[in-house]
Amino acid sequence: MSSSMFERYGGFAKINRIVSAFYDRVLDSPLASPFFAKTDMRRQIDHQTKFLSMLMGGPASYTDDHLERVHATLGITDDAFDEVVLILQDTLEDFGIQIDDVRLVAESFRSRRRIIVTH
C-alpha cells in the first residue's frame, strides 16, 4: 500500500513549515499581498496548512462550498490567483517536494479557480 503525499512529506509539521515560507513569499508579492492586509496570519497559516494537507491526501477536509463562501467577498483576480499558484509551486520545490507531486498539488489548487476568483 502506498502512502499519501501528506505522509511521505512529513505530515502537518512539515506542511506547516512549507505554508509559513509560502506566506512569507506571498506577503512580499505586490500582486498577492494586498489580499492579506487585514488577515490574522497565524489563523491563515493554520487554515492553509489544513488545506494544503488535504490537497496532499491528508486528513483535513474543506468543501468547495466552504472555500467559495470564504473567498466570495475578497475580489481575487485571475492574476493574483496565478501569482499565488506560482509562489506555491516554487515553495514546494524549495522544500524538496518532487516535481510530479508539485504538479498534482498545483493542478488540484487550480481546479478551484472558479470558486476562489471573483473578478
NUSE-672909 format. One record per residue: x, y, z of N, C-alpha, C in turn; residue in one letter. Coordinates in Angstrom, 2 decimals. Last residue first. Layout:
N
<atom n_px="X" n_py="Y" n_pz="Z" ca_px="X" ca_py="Y" ca_pz="Z" c_px="X" c_py="Y" c_pz="Z" code="a"/>
...
***
This chain:
119
<atom n_px="-13.11" n_py="38.17" n_pz="-9.62" ca_px="-13.01" ca_py="39.29" ca_pz="-10.56" c_px="-12.11" c_py="38.91" c_pz="-11.71" code="h"/>
<atom n_px="-13.03" n_py="35.93" n_pz="-8.07" ca_px="-14.33" ca_py="36.58" ca_pz="-8.18" c_px="-14.30" c_py="37.79" c_pz="-9.11" code="t"/>
<atom n_px="-11.62" n_py="32.82" n_pz="-7.50" ca_px="-11.52" ca_py="34.07" ca_pz="-8.27" c_px="-12.91" c_py="34.66" c_pz="-8.43" code="v"/>
<atom n_px="-12.68" n_py="30.56" n_pz="-6.22" ca_px="-11.82" ca_py="31.49" ca_pz="-5.48" c_px="-11.73" c_py="32.84" c_pz="-6.18" code="i"/>
<atom n_px="-14.06" n_py="28.97" n_pz="-7.91" ca_px="-14.71" ca_py="29.27" ca_pz="-6.63" c_px="-13.89" c_py="30.25" c_pz="-5.79" code="i"/>
<atom n_px="-12.46" n_py="28.69" n_pz="-10.13" ca_px="-13.80" ca_py="29.25" ca_pz="-10.32" c_px="-14.48" c_py="29.59" c_pz="-9.00" code="r"/>
<atom n_px="-10.13" n_py="27.35" n_pz="-9.07" ca_px="-10.10" ca_py="28.74" ca_pz="-9.55" c_px="-11.48" c_py="29.36" c_pz="-9.57" code="r"/>
<atom n_px="-9.78" n_py="24.76" n_pz="-8.39" ca_px="-10.69" ca_py="25.53" ca_pz="-7.56" c_px="-10.74" c_py="27.02" c_pz="-7.96" code="r"/>
<atom n_px="-7.80" n_py="23.73" n_pz="-9.92" ca_px="-9.16" ca_py="23.25" ca_pz="-10.19" c_px="-10.22" c_py="24.00" c_pz="-9.39" code="s"/>
<atom n_px="-5.47" n_py="24.70" n_pz="-8.76" ca_px="-6.03" ca_py="25.41" ca_pz="-9.92" c_px="-7.47" c_py="24.98" c_pz="-10.22" code="r"/>
<atom n_px="-5.11" n_py="22.68" n_pz="-6.82" ca_px="-5.34" ca_py="24.07" ca_pz="-6.42" c_px="-6.01" c_py="24.83" c_pz="-7.55" code="f"/>
<atom n_px="-4.61" n_py="20.52" n_pz="-8.50" ca_px="-5.74" ca_py="20.47" ca_pz="-7.57" c_px="-6.11" c_py="21.86" c_pz="-7.09" code="s"/>
<atom n_px="-2.30" n_py="21.45" n_pz="-9.77" ca_px="-3.50" ca_py="21.14" ca_pz="-10.56" c_px="-4.74" c_py="21.12" c_pz="-9.66" code="e"/>
<atom n_px="-0.54" n_py="21.60" n_pz="-7.56" ca_px="-0.90" ca_py="22.81" ca_pz="-8.31" c_px="-2.16" c_py="22.60" c_pz="-9.14" code="a"/>
<atom n_px="-0.38" n_py="18.89" n_pz="-6.87" ca_px="-0.91" ca_py="19.86" ca_pz="-5.91" c_px="-1.37" c_py="21.12" c_pz="-6.64" code="v"/>
<atom n_px="0.79" n_py="17.87" n_pz="-9.24" ca_px="-0.51" ca_py="17.38" ca_pz="-8.77" c_px="-1.17" c_py="18.36" c_pz="-7.80" code="l"/>
<atom n_px="3.24" n_py="19.28" n_pz="-9.31" ca_px="2.25" ca_py="19.44" ca_pz="-10.39" c_px="0.86" c_py="19.00" c_pz="-9.95" code="r"/>
<atom n_px="4.44" n_py="18.25" n_pz="-7.02" ca_px="4.17" ca_py="19.69" ca_pz="-7.12" c_px="3.10" c_py="19.93" c_pz="-8.18" code="v"/>
<atom n_px="4.72" n_py="15.60" n_pz="-7.85" ca_px="3.82" ca_py="15.91" ca_pz="-6.74" c_px="3.47" c_py="17.39" c_pz="-6.72" code="d"/>
<atom n_px="6.62" n_py="15.94" n_pz="-9.84" ca_px="5.33" ca_py="15.35" ca_pz="-10.18" c_px="4.29" c_py="15.62" c_pz="-9.10" code="d"/>
<atom n_px="8.78" n_py="17.02" n_pz="-8.32" ca_px="8.11" ca_py="17.83" ca_pz="-9.33" c_px="6.74" c_py="17.26" c_pz="-9.74" code="i"/>
<atom n_px="8.79" n_py="16.49" n_pz="-4.78" ca_px="9.08" ca_py="16.02" ca_pz="-6.13" c_px="8.21" c_py="16.75" c_pz="-7.15" code="q"/>
<atom n_px="9.82" n_py="18.86" n_pz="-2.48" ca_px="8.68" ca_py="18.09" ca_pz="-2.98" c_px="8.97" c_py="17.74" c_pz="-4.44" code="i"/>
<atom n_px="11.78" n_py="20.46" n_pz="-1.36" ca_px="12.12" ca_py="19.11" ca_pz="-1.79" c_px="10.95" c_py="18.25" c_pz="-2.21" code="g"/>
<atom n_px="11.22" n_py="23.06" n_pz="-0.87" ca_px="11.16" ca_py="22.14" ca_pz="0.27" c_px="11.36" c_py="20.68" c_pz="-0.13" code="f"/>
<atom n_px="11.23" n_py="24.18" n_pz="-3.38" ca_px="12.31" ca_py="24.53" ca_pz="-2.47" c_px="12.35" c_py="23.64" c_pz="-1.23" code="d"/>
<atom n_px="8.76" n_py="23.19" n_pz="-4.33" ca_px="10.02" ca_py="22.71" ca_pz="-4.92" c_px="11.19" c_py="22.99" c_pz="-3.98" code="e"/>
<atom n_px="7.01" n_py="24.73" n_pz="-2.74" ca_px="7.01" ca_py="23.26" ca_pz="-2.64" c_px="8.32" c_py="22.69" c_pz="-3.19" code="l"/>
<atom n_px="7.66" n_py="27.29" n_pz="-3.70" ca_px="7.89" ca_py="26.95" ca_pz="-2.30" c_px="7.94" c_py="25.43" c_pz="-2.12" code="t"/>
<atom n_px="6.85" n_py="27.15" n_pz="-6.39" ca_px="8.25" ca_py="27.43" ca_pz="-6.05" c_px="8.57" c_py="27.01" c_pz="-4.62" code="d"/>
<atom n_px="4.06" n_py="26.68" n_pz="-6.00" ca_px="4.91" ca_py="25.71" ca_pz="-6.70" c_px="6.38" c_py="25.92" c_pz="-6.34" code="q"/>
<atom n_px="3.31" n_py="29.06" n_pz="-4.66" ca_px="3.14" ca_py="27.75" ca_pz="-4.03" c_px="4.05" c_py="26.71" c_pz="-4.68" code="l"/>
<atom n_px="3.86" n_py="30.94" n_pz="-6.63" ca_px="4.58" ca_py="31.00" ca_pz="-5.36" c_px="4.48" c_py="29.67" c_pz="-4.64" code="i"/>
<atom n_px="1.97" n_py="30.11" n_pz="-8.55" ca_px="3.41" ca_py="30.07" ca_pz="-8.85" c_px="4.26" c_py="30.11" c_pz="-7.58" code="l"/>
<atom n_px="-0.40" n_py="30.62" n_pz="-7.11" ca_px="-0.08" ca_py="29.25" ca_pz="-7.55" c_px="1.42" c_py="29.13" c_pz="-7.85" code="v"/>
<atom n_px="-0.23" n_py="33.39" n_pz="-6.83" ca_px="-0.21" ca_py="32.54" ca_pz="-5.64" c_px="0.13" c_py="31.10" c_pz="-6.01" code="v"/>
<atom n_px="-0.47" n_py="34.17" n_pz="-9.51" ca_px="0.74" ca_py="34.51" ca_pz="-8.74" c_px="0.87" c_py="33.60" c_pz="-7.52" code="e"/>
<atom n_px="-3.06" n_py="33.32" n_pz="-10.09" ca_px="-1.92" ca_py="32.72" ca_pz="-10.80" c_px="-0.61" c_py="32.98" c_pz="-10.05" code="d"/>
<atom n_px="-4.48" n_py="35.07" n_pz="-8.39" ca_px="-4.58" ca_py="33.63" ca_pz="-8.22" c_px="-3.38" c_py="32.94" c_pz="-8.86" code="f"/>
<atom n_px="-3.83" n_py="37.53" n_pz="-9.56" ca_px="-3.41" ca_py="37.25" ca_pz="-8.18" c_px="-3.45" c_py="35.75" c_pz="-7.90" code="a"/>
<atom n_px="-5.05" n_py="37.16" n_pz="-12.08" ca_px="-3.61" ca_py="37.43" ca_pz="-11.97" c_px="-3.09" c_py="37.12" c_pz="-10.57" code="d"/>
<atom n_px="-7.76" n_py="36.82" n_pz="-11.43" ca_px="-7.02" ca_py="35.73" ca_pz="-12.07" c_px="-5.51" c_py="35.93" c_pz="-11.91" code="d"/>
<atom n_px="-8.44" n_py="38.26" n_pz="-8.15" ca_px="-8.34" ca_py="38.30" ca_pz="-9.62" c_px="-7.61" c_py="37.06" c_pz="-10.14" code="t"/>
<atom n_px="-10.70" n_py="38.45" n_pz="-5.49" ca_px="-9.45" ca_py="37.86" ca_pz="-6.00" c_px="-9.51" c_py="37.80" c_pz="-7.53" code="i"/>
<atom n_px="-12.62" n_py="39.59" n_pz="-3.80" ca_px="-12.27" ca_py="40.22" ca_pz="-5.08" c_px="-10.98" c_py="39.70" c_pz="-5.68" code="g"/>
<atom n_px="-13.72" n_py="38.70" n_pz="-1.42" ca_px="-12.32" ca_py="39.15" ca_pz="-1.42" c_px="-11.89" c_py="39.81" c_pz="-2.72" code="l"/>
<atom n_px="-16.14" n_py="37.48" n_pz="-1.05" ca_px="-16.10" ca_py="38.94" ca_pz="-0.96" c_px="-14.69" c_py="39.52" c_pz="-1.10" code="t"/>
<atom n_px="-15.67" n_py="34.67" n_pz="-1.34" ca_px="-16.68" ca_py="35.38" ca_pz="-2.15" c_px="-16.52" c_py="36.90" c_pz="-2.15" code="a"/>
<atom n_px="-14.11" n_py="33.04" n_pz="0.21" ca_px="-13.43" ca_py="33.86" ca_pz="-0.80" c_px="-14.37" c_py="34.81" c_pz="-1.54" code="h"/>
<atom n_px="-15.82" n_py="31.63" n_pz="1.84" ca_px="-14.79" ca_py="32.45" ca_pz="2.48" c_px="-14.05" c_py="33.36" c_pz="1.49" code="v"/>
<atom n_px="-17.52" n_py="30.34" n_pz="-0.08" ca_px="-18.05" ca_py="31.29" ca_pz="0.89" c_px="-16.96" c_py="32.21" c_pz="1.44" code="r"/>
<atom n_px="-15.72" n_py="28.61" n_pz="-1.39" ca_px="-16.39" ca_py="29.67" ca_pz="-2.15" c_px="-16.93" c_py="30.75" c_pz="-1.20" code="e"/>
<atom n_px="-15.01" n_py="26.89" n_pz="0.68" ca_px="-13.99" ca_py="27.72" ca_pz="0.03" c_px="-14.62" c_py="28.88" c_pz="-0.73" code="l"/>
<atom n_px="-17.52" n_py="25.68" n_pz="1.15" ca_px="-16.84" ca_py="26.45" ca_pz="2.20" c_px="-15.81" c_py="27.41" c_pz="1.58" code="h"/>
<atom n_px="-17.92" n_py="24.40" n_pz="-1.32" ca_px="-18.88" ca_py="25.39" ca_pz="-0.84" c_px="-18.25" c_py="26.28" c_pz="0.23" code="d"/>
<atom n_px="-15.81" n_py="22.59" n_pz="-1.38" ca_px="-15.80" ca_py="23.69" ca_pz="-2.34" c_px="-16.78" c_py="24.78" c_pz="-1.91" code="d"/>
<atom n_px="-14.73" n_py="21.77" n_pz="1.95" ca_px="-15.62" ca_py="21.59" ca_pz="0.80" c_px="-15.47" c_py="22.79" c_pz="-0.14" code="t"/>
<atom n_px="-11.87" n_py="20.43" n_pz="3.34" ca_px="-12.59" ca_py="21.66" ca_pz="3.05" c_px="-13.47" c_py="21.40" c_pz="1.84" code="y"/>
<atom n_px="-10.21" n_py="18.48" n_pz="5.69" ca_px="-11.20" ca_py="18.50" ca_pz="4.62" c_px="-11.88" c_py="19.86" c_pz="4.54" code="s"/>
<atom n_px="-7.31" n_py="16.54" n_pz="6.66" ca_px="-8.14" ca_py="17.74" ca_pz="6.70" c_px="-9.11" c_py="17.75" c_pz="5.53" code="a"/>
<atom n_px="-5.65" n_py="14.30" n_pz="6.28" ca_px="-6.96" ca_py="14.12" ca_pz="6.89" c_px="-7.86" c_py="15.36" c_pz="6.91" code="p"/>
<atom n_px="-3.99" n_py="14.35" n_pz="3.00" ca_px="-4.07" ca_py="14.29" ca_pz="4.45" c_px="-5.50" c_py="14.30" c_pz="4.96" code="g"/>
<atom n_px="-3.47" n_py="14.71" n_pz="0.33" ca_px="-4.00" ca_py="13.43" ca_pz="0.77" c_px="-4.10" c_py="13.26" c_pz="2.27" code="g"/>
<atom n_px="-2.75" n_py="17.22" n_pz="-0.39" ca_px="-1.69" ca_py="16.21" ca_pz="-0.41" c_px="-2.16" c_py="14.87" c_pz="0.15" code="m"/>
<atom n_px="-4.97" n_py="18.73" n_pz="0.06" ca_px="-4.55" ca_py="18.56" ca_pz="-1.33" c_px="-3.49" c_py="17.46" c_pz="-1.47" code="l"/>
<atom n_px="-4.89" n_py="18.64" n_pz="2.88" ca_px="-5.97" ca_py="17.97" ca_pz="2.16" c_px="-5.56" c_py="17.71" c_pz="0.71" code="m"/>
<atom n_px="-2.65" n_py="20.25" n_pz="3.29" ca_px="-2.64" ca_py="18.85" ca_pz="3.74" c_px="-3.71" c_py="18.05" c_pz="3.02" code="s"/>
<atom n_px="-3.66" n_py="22.65" n_pz="2.37" ca_px="-2.58" ca_py="22.01" ca_pz="1.62" c_px="-2.46" c_py="20.55" c_pz="2.02" code="l"/>
<atom n_px="-5.59" n_py="23.03" n_pz="4.45" ca_px="-5.99" ca_py="22.94" ca_pz="3.05" c_px="-4.92" c_py="22.24" c_pz="2.21" code="f"/>
<atom n_px="-4.00" n_py="23.15" n_pz="6.75" ca_px="-5.02" ca_py="22.10" ca_pz="6.63" c_px="-5.43" c_py="21.91" c_pz="5.17" code="k"/>
<atom n_px="-2.50" n_py="25.39" n_pz="6.09" ca_px="-1.82" ca_py="24.12" ca_pz="6.39" c_px="-2.81" c_py="22.97" c_pz="6.25" code="t"/>
<atom n_px="-4.48" n_py="27.32" n_pz="5.91" ca_px="-3.80" ca_py="26.90" ca_pz="4.68" c_px="-3.02" c_py="25.61" c_pz="4.89" code="q"/>
<atom n_px="-5.21" n_py="27.55" n_pz="8.63" ca_px="-6.19" ca_py="27.12" ca_pz="7.62" c_px="-5.50" c_py="26.59" c_pz="6.36" code="h"/>
<atom n_px="-2.72" n_py="28.43" n_pz="9.69" ca_px="-3.36" ca_py="27.21" ca_pz="10.19" c_px="-4.35" c_py="26.67" c_pz="9.16" code="d"/>
<atom n_px="-2.37" n_py="30.79" n_pz="8.27" ca_px="-1.39" ca_py="29.71" ca_pz="8.11" c_px="-1.97" c_py="28.39" c_pz="8.60" code="i"/>
<atom n_px="-4.56" n_py="32.24" n_pz="9.31" ca_px="-4.48" ca_py="31.93" ca_pz="7.88" c_px="-3.52" c_py="30.76" c_pz="7.63" code="q"/>
<atom n_px="-3.81" n_py="32.55" n_pz="11.97" ca_px="-5.03" ca_py="31.79" ca_pz="11.64" c_px="-5.00" c_py="31.35" c_pz="10.18" code="r"/>
<atom n_px="-1.56" n_py="34.12" n_pz="11.57" ca_px="-1.45" ca_py="32.82" ca_pz="12.27" c_px="-2.64" c_py="31.94" c_pz="11.96" code="r"/>
<atom n_px="-2.62" n_py="36.37" n_pz="10.24" ca_px="-1.77" ca_py="35.43" ca_pz="9.50" c_px="-1.57" c_py="34.10" c_pz="10.25" code="m"/>
<atom n_px="-5.47" n_py="37.83" n_pz="9.87" ca_px="-4.75" ca_py="37.24" ca_pz="11.01" c_px="-3.90" c_py="36.11" c_pz="10.42" code="d"/>
<atom n_px="-5.52" n_py="40.36" n_pz="7.41" ca_px="-5.68" ca_py="38.96" ca_pz="7.75" c_px="-4.87" c_py="38.60" c_pz="8.99" code="t"/>
<atom n_px="-5.43" n_py="42.68" n_pz="5.98" ca_px="-6.18" ca_py="42.68" ca_pz="7.25" c_px="-6.40" c_py="41.26" c_pz="7.78" code="k"/>
<atom n_px="-3.87" n_py="42.01" n_pz="3.72" ca_px="-3.55" ca_py="43.19" ca_pz="4.54" c_px="-4.22" c_py="43.18" c_pz="5.90" code="a"/>
<atom n_px="-4.13" n_py="40.12" n_pz="1.82" ca_px="-3.89" ca_py="39.64" ca_pz="3.18" c_px="-3.61" c_py="40.79" c_pz="4.15" code="f"/>
<atom n_px="-4.30" n_py="41.25" n_pz="-0.64" ca_px="-5.43" ca_py="40.41" ca_pz="-0.23" c_px="-5.30" c_py="39.94" c_pz="1.22" code="f"/>
<atom n_px="-1.80" n_py="42.44" n_pz="-1.07" ca_px="-2.94" ca_py="43.27" ca_pz="-0.64" c_px="-4.15" c_py="42.46" c_pz="-0.16" code="p"/>
<atom n_px="-0.05" n_py="40.29" n_pz="-1.97" ca_px="-0.07" ca_py="40.72" ca_pz="-0.57" c_px="-1.27" c_py="41.59" c_pz="-0.18" code="s"/>
<atom n_px="-0.10" n_py="39.83" n_pz="-4.76" ca_px="-0.88" ca_py="38.98" ca_pz="-3.85" c_px="-1.04" c_py="39.55" c_pz="-2.44" code="a"/>
<atom n_px="1.46" n_py="41.84" n_pz="-5.98" ca_px="0.19" ca_py="41.43" ca_pz="-6.56" c_px="-0.70" c_py="40.70" c_pz="-5.56" code="l"/>
<atom n_px="3.82" n_py="42.11" n_pz="-4.54" ca_px="2.95" ca_py="43.27" ca_pz="-4.69" c_px="1.56" c_py="42.91" c_pz="-5.23" code="p"/>
<atom n_px="4.87" n_py="39.72" n_pz="-2.26" ca_px="4.37" ca_py="39.90" ca_pz="-3.62" c_px="3.45" c_py="41.12" c_pz="-3.71" code="s"/>
<atom n_px="5.44" n_py="39.21" n_pz="0.34" ca_px="6.42" ca_py="40.00" ca_pz="-0.41" c_px="5.96" c_py="40.31" c_pz="-1.83" code="d"/>
<atom n_px="3.45" n_py="37.50" n_pz="1.07" ca_px="3.41" ca_py="38.85" ca_pz="1.65" c_px="4.46" c_py="39.77" c_pz="1.03" code="l"/>
<atom n_px="4.30" n_py="35.22" n_pz="-0.27" ca_px="3.06" ca_py="35.87" ca_pz="-0.69" c_px="3.03" c_py="37.31" c_pz="-0.18" code="v"/>
<atom n_px="6.57" n_py="34.58" n_pz="1.27" ca_px="6.71" ca_py="34.97" ca_pz="-0.14" c_px="5.47" c_py="35.70" c_pz="-0.64" code="r"/>
<atom n_px="5.41" n_py="33.92" n_pz="3.69" ca_px="6.48" ca_py="34.93" ca_pz="3.66" c_px="6.64" c_py="35.47" c_pz="2.25" code="d"/>
<atom n_px="3.73" n_py="31.87" n_pz="2.81" ca_px="3.14" ca_py="33.16" ca_pz="3.14" c_px="4.19" c_py="34.26" c_pz="3.28" code="y"/>
<atom n_px="5.70" n_py="29.84" n_pz="2.41" ca_px="4.83" ca_py="30.27" ca_pz="1.32" c_px="4.25" c_py="31.66" c_pz="1.61" code="f"/>
<atom n_px="6.60" n_py="29.46" n_pz="5.01" ca_px="7.52" ca_py="30.00" ca_pz="4.00" c_px="6.73" c_py="30.54" c_pz="2.80" code="a"/>
<atom n_px="4.25" n_py="28.35" n_pz="6.07" ca_px="4.83" ca_py="29.57" ca_pz="6.66" c_px="5.78" c_py="30.25" c_pz="5.66" code="s"/>
<atom n_px="3.97" n_py="26.07" n_pz="4.48" ca_px="2.96" ca_py="27.13" ca_pz="4.40" c_px="3.49" c_py="28.43" c_pz="4.99" code="v"/>
<atom n_px="6.20" n_py="24.58" n_pz="5.33" ca_px="6.05" ca_py="24.96" ca_pz="3.92" c_px="5.10" c_py="26.15" c_pz="3.81" code="i"/>
<atom n_px="5.53" n_py="24.20" n_pz="8.01" ca_px="6.75" ca_py="24.94" ca_pz="7.67" c_px="6.69" c_py="25.42" c_pz="6.22" code="r"/>
<atom n_px="3.21" n_py="22.66" n_pz="7.67" ca_px="3.12" ca_py="23.95" ca_pz="8.34" c_px="4.36" c_py="24.80" c_pz="8.05" code="n"/>
<atom n_px="4.31" n_py="20.39" n_pz="6.55" ca_px="3.42" ca_py="21.21" ca_pz="5.72" c_px="3.25" c_py="22.59" c_pz="6.36" code="i"/>
<atom n_px="5.70" n_py="19.35" n_pz="8.73" ca_px="6.43" ca_py="19.84" ca_pz="7.56" c_px="5.55" c_py="20.75" c_pz="6.71" code="k"/>
<atom n_px="3.49" n_py="18.83" n_pz="10.47" ca_px="4.65" ca_py="19.62" ca_pz="10.90" c_px="5.40" c_py="20.19" c_pz="9.71" code="a"/>
<atom n_px="1.62" n_py="17.17" n_pz="9.09" ca_px="1.29" ca_py="18.56" ca_pz="9.43" c_px="2.51" c_py="19.40" c_pz="9.78" code="f"/>
<atom n_px="3.80" n_py="15.04" n_pz="7.07" ca_px="2.58" ca_py="15.41" ca_pz="7.77" c_px="2.45" c_py="16.89" c_pz="8.09" code="g"/>
<atom n_px="6.02" n_py="14.24" n_pz="5.53" ca_px="6.18" ca_py="14.61" ca_pz="6.94" c_px="4.97" c_py="15.14" c_pz="7.67" code="g"/>
<atom n_px="5.76" n_py="13.29" n_pz="2.96" ca_px="6.50" ca_py="14.53" ca_pz="3.16" c_px="6.47" c_py="15.05" c_pz="4.59" code="y"/>
<atom n_px="4.23" n_py="10.96" n_pz="3.11" ca_px="5.60" ca_py="10.89" ca_pz="2.58" c_px="6.42" c_py="12.12" c_pz="2.89" code="r"/>
<atom n_px="1.73" n_py="11.93" n_pz="4.05" ca_px="2.56" ca_py="11.07" ca_pz="4.89" c_px="4.01" c_py="11.06" c_pz="4.42" code="e"/>
<atom n_px="0.94" n_py="13.49" n_pz="1.82" ca_px="0.90" ca_py="14.03" ca_pz="3.18" c_px="1.83" c_py="13.22" c_pz="4.10" code="f"/>
<atom n_px="0.95" n_py="11.65" n_pz="-0.23" ca_px="1.96" ca_py="12.72" ca_pz="-0.22" c_px="2.07" c_py="13.29" c_pz="1.19" code="m"/>
<atom n_px="0.28" n_py="8.42" n_pz="1.25" ca_px="-0.13" ca_py="9.68" ca_pz="0.61" c_px="1.06" c_py="10.64" c_pz="0.60" code="s"/>
<atom n_px="1.81" n_py="5.25" n_pz="0.48" ca_px="1.39" ca_py="6.30" ca_pz="1.41" c_px="1.02" c_py="7.55" c_pz="0.61" code="s"/>
<atom n_px="0.63" n_py="2.17" n_pz="-0.91" ca_px="1.44" ca_py="3.37" ca_pz="-0.97" c_px="0.90" c_py="4.42" c_pz="-0.01" code="s"/>
<atom n_px="0.84" n_py="-1.18" n_pz="0.00" ca_px="0.00" ca_py="0.00" ca_pz="0.00" c_px="0.88" c_py="1.25" c_pz="0.00" code="m"/>
***
